[in-house]
Amino acid sequence: MKISVFGCGYLGAVHAASMASIGHDVVGVDVDAAKIASLSEGRPPFFEPGFDEILQAGLDSGRLTFSTDAADAADAEVHFIAVGTPQSADGSADLRYVNAAVDAVLPHLAEGALIVGKSTVPVGTAAELAPRIDAAGGRLAWNPEFLREGFAVQDTLTPDRLVYGVAAGDDAAAAKLDELYADVLSHGMPRIVTDLATAELVKVAANAFLATKISFINSMAEIAEGVGADVTQLADAIGHDARIGRRFLNAGVGFGGGCLPKDIRAFQARATELGYGDSVAFLGEVDRINLRRRDRVVDLASEMLGGVEGRRIAVLGLAFKPDSDDVRDSPALDIASRLREAGALVTATDPHAIETARRVRPELDFRPDTDDALAGADLVILLTEWREYRDLDPETVAGLVSGTRVIDGRNVLDGAAYRAAGWEYRALGRG
């Protein structure tokens, strides 16, 4: 099947390459000429495990091309809209890129072709777009994405569910998506067909729930730390309850990235517009708990050092999560910046996110080499749980630093091993 993907950022590029890998002819369209040139040459503009391989394979096969000209998508049967929906100043989702992508598709839309939204949008967006698409002879569906950064290729090709939002009675749209995803569906995952509004709500509702679960355990961490309890053991104990589950109960510096923070704020803004603000008012506290964890790390650093001004602090990790170079709303990068603003001499490192972090916070002192970042530090703070940081030998690291003090911002280090090696070990939510 010939398909197009409008928007070749993280979501769109991964989707385009993944669809080519299962046999479709795909053209990715984006207004950013530099991004298109990079992708066309097989150079990923972001780090994502496994993406470079399927990108190059798609290019080599001839099934995957990229263009800045929407006319190159004219003969596609399905057009995916996979552009960003950044946060506006008031917290709502900025839909300018969604509208621009639809505007770009419409002049080249074949009769009966399907436009499929993948972008995360406020509920009601599809209802606003549908009349324009219908008038142009096309049809609209919504197919929300559930990608985890670091597992995006896997989550595209073997997702835990596929959701189609279609207009009432539009069985043909669902059938077309079944044809497109035939290889994916062969793995036996659930397929759920809903109305358009429900499909729009699925992604933001899922992210709101996950954010709530993370903030819940971090609120428990605040109490546990105060009374001398261990939030990690607490999470293990309640996580055995099948109604609760252990996943997303890891206390630490909180969530970040381009989805959870933005989506819960946009959800609140849209619900308020619709008159249902009280129904999601709790998300405001979820957000505040999350941001409070960053304050706690700065306070803990000051407590351990007797003030951070002039003290050398090594920050391990800048991406919002491991296996990604994404620093959007990253707790790690934010904490590093706060410490520098408080007068600390911060040396920051990350296996893949230094260049993306440098574009946002050029004033920080970035050290690509971990040993160089650690050298002479009065305090070490682990903020992104990359495997290479989790596996550091505390005795070896002790020989590099000036002060054997460590804050485990993700509760992933072996605290007993660090203490045995003479370290003052502190972790969030563990007395």
GIGI-V269913 format. One record per run of one state. SS is the DSSP state (H for helix, E for strand, L for the rest). FROM is the first residue (numbers start at 1). LEN is the number of residues. If there is no record, write none. Layout:
ss & from & len
SS & FROM & LEN
SS & FROM & LEN
This chain:
ss & from & len
L & 1 & 1
E & 2 & 5
L & 7 & 3
H & 10 & 12
L & 22 & 3
E & 25 & 5
L & 30 & 3
H & 33 & 8
L & 41 & 10
H & 51 & 11
L & 62 & 2
E & 64 & 4
L & 68 & 2
H & 70 & 4
L & 74 & 4
E & 78 & 4
L & 82 & 5
E & 87 & 1
L & 88 & 5
E & 93 & 1
L & 94 & 2
H & 96 & 11
L & 107 & 7
E & 114 & 4
L & 118 & 7
H & 125 & 11
L & 136 & 3
E & 139 & 4
L & 143 & 9
H & 152 & 6
L & 158 & 3
E & 161 & 6
L & 167 & 4
H & 171 & 10
L & 181 & 1
H & 182 & 4
L & 186 & 4
E & 190 & 5
L & 195 & 1
H & 196 & 32
L & 228 & 2
E & 230 & 1
H & 231 & 9
L & 240 & 20
H & 260 & 14
L & 274 & 3
H & 277 & 4
L & 281 & 1
H & 282 & 24
L & 306 & 6
E & 312 & 5
L & 317 & 14
H & 331 & 11
L & 342 & 3
E & 345 & 5
L & 350 & 4
H & 354 & 7
L & 361 & 4
E & 365 & 2
L & 367 & 3
H & 370 & 5
L & 375 & 4
E & 379 & 4
L & 383 & 4
H & 387 & 4
L & 391 & 3
H & 394 & 5
L & 399 & 6
E & 405 & 4
L & 409 & 6
H & 415 & 6
L & 421 & 3
E & 424 & 4
L & 428 & 2
E & 430 & 1
L & 431 & 1
